[in-house]
Structure formats: C-alpha cells, structure tokens
Amino acid sequence: MAYMNQGTVAGCIFCDFPGRGVSAETLTVHLGLRAFVILNRFPYTSGHLMVVPYRHVATPVDLEPAEWAEIGDLVQRAVRALEATYHPQGFNIGMNVGRAAGAGIADHCHMHVVPRWTGDNNFVPVLGETRVIPEALEVTHGRLVAAFAALDAVEEVR
C-alpha cells in the first residue's frame, strides 16, 4: 500500500533503479552491461521479471543491435533462473509497446518474462480483480538473485 499511495514518481524508475545496484528495495535482480533484470512490483505470477535496457527508449526500434542482443540473452537467463527456482510449466514472454498496447511504463521499453503454471489463473483475479501471489516480493527477489548468481558462476567456469 505504501508504494501505491506514494503518488507519481518523478522521472523514470527504470533509469533510476540500476544506479542503486542489485537491491531488494528496487527489486533489481541482475545487472548486465546494457540491460538489467527487475521483478515486476505488480506481478501476474510469482517470479514475473522484466528485462530493461539502461538507455531510455520507448520502442524496440530505437534499440541498438547490441542492446537488443543483450536483452535476448537476459531473457534466456531469466527463463533458466525461473526454471531452476520455480519450475514453471510455461512462459509468457513479450513487450507491450505504447499505452494502447498495455504498457504501464510506456516511455521506457521493457520485456516481460512471466512464468506460468496450468490453472494459475483462479477465481480470485477473475471475480475480485485481485491477484494472489503466494510469496512476498522480497523472498522472490532473494531466490532469483541467488539463481542469477548460480548462472554467473556456471558462465565463469566455461
């Protein structure tokens, strides 16, 4: 409730958050060279991640090839981290470009990685217009920071 009641935040959270490092406060899970991974503060399911370029651009058309490539790499790593941590049965992966397409933060593009399980959409969100997430975001954050660190360790060995 404190987050929802704080009103409009000045500036762009996606531009501000990476400067604070990997943090439970910002829900930043992993920092890359050109993009970073963050938990969605209003997740569809547990582990709902977003991959965000550091550069403030509204559409993927404005991304440099190296940024787009790193976003793709981080999406793959996000899937691996989520598989190792939550064992989902599927994923929704995509980008909402513009308010008309459902982008909550339309002026800074970002890719959603949403783990899914059969039957994960029960009657509560349908009837009550509320999502029930079985784990606190801080717990999810800790689990996924550890999963990304484990992936980094494997990469260093290669």
N, C-alpha and C positions, 0 to 999 in steps of 0.2 A: 504494500500500500504506500509506503514512503516513496518508492520510485514513481508510482503512478500519480501521486499527489504533488510531486515536485514541480509540475508545470513544464513549460517548454524549456529545453536546454539550449543555451546559446551555442552557436557553432555546430560542428558535425562530430557526433560521438565517434564515428569511425575514423576520423582524423585525429582525435584526441586520445583515444584509448591505447593505441600501440606504444605511445611515448611512456606509458606507465609500466610497460613490461608485462610479462605473464602475471595475471592478477585475478584473485577471486572477486575483488571489488568491481572490476570491469568485465569479468568473465572471459578475459583473453586466455586462450588455451595454448597457443603456439605462435611464435613469430618467425616468419620467413624473411627472405631478402626483399621481396617486392609485394608481399601479401601476408596476411595473418589469419588465424582461425579464432573465432569467438563463439561462445554459446549464445543462443537467442534468449533474451531475457523473458520473452513470452513464447515459450516453445510449443510446438504442436505435439511433440512427444519427448520423452527423456532423451537427452543427447542431441537435440536439434542444434546443429552447428551452422555457422556461416563462414565462408571464405571471402575475405575482403581485401582488395588492393589498397596499398598505402595511399596511392595517388587518388585524389578526389575527382572522380569522373562519374558521370551519370549513366553511361551506357557502355556495354562491352565493345562497341565500335570504336570508342576512344582509347581503349587499352592498347599498349604497346605489345608486340608479339611475345616478348619475354615475360611481361606481366600475365598475359593470358596463359602462357605455358606454366608458370608457377601456380596460378590458380588451379589449373588442371591437376598438377602434381599434388597440391594440398588437398584437393577434393579426394584423390585416390588415397592419400594418407589418412584423411578423415574417415573414409569408409573402413580402412584397415583398423584404425583405432576404435571405431564404434563396433566393428565385428568382434574384436578381441574383448571389448568391455561389456557390451550389451547383447551380443548375439542376435541382432535383428533378422527378420525373415525377408526383408526387402528394404529399399530406399526410394525416397523421392529426392531427386537432385535437380535443381533448376534456379533460374534467375527471373525475378519479376522486374521488368524494366518499365518505369513510369508509374505514376499513381493509378492510372486506369487499369494497369495490369496487376495492381495489388501491392506495389512496393510501399512499405511503411517508411523507409528512408529512400526516397526516390532520387535524390541528388548525388548519392554515392553508391554505385553498383556493388552488388554482393551476390554470391552464390549460396543457396541453401542446400544443406545436406541433412535430410530428415530420415532417421531410422524408422522402420515400420514393422509392425507385427500384425498377423491376421487377427482381426477383431479389436484392434487398438482404439477404434472409434466407438465407444459405448454410448449409452443413452444420455449421459451427463452433458456432453457438448451439444448433442442434438436437441435435447429438451431444455436444458438450463443455460445454453450458450456460454458454458464454462468448461475449460479443460482441466482435467485432474492429472497431475504429474506425481508419480509415486516417490520421487526423490527430490530433496532440496537442491537448488542450483549449485550451491557451494560444494555439495557432495559430488554431484556430476562433474563439476569443474575439477576437483581433485583427482577423480578417477581418470578423466580424459587427459589432464596434464601428465599423469603417470604413463598413460598409454602412448602419447606422443613421445615422451622421453624414451620409452622402450623401443619405439620405431627408430628414433635418432640413434640409439645405441647399436641397433642392427645395421643401420646405414654406415656408421663409422667403421664397423668390422669389415664391411665389403670393400 
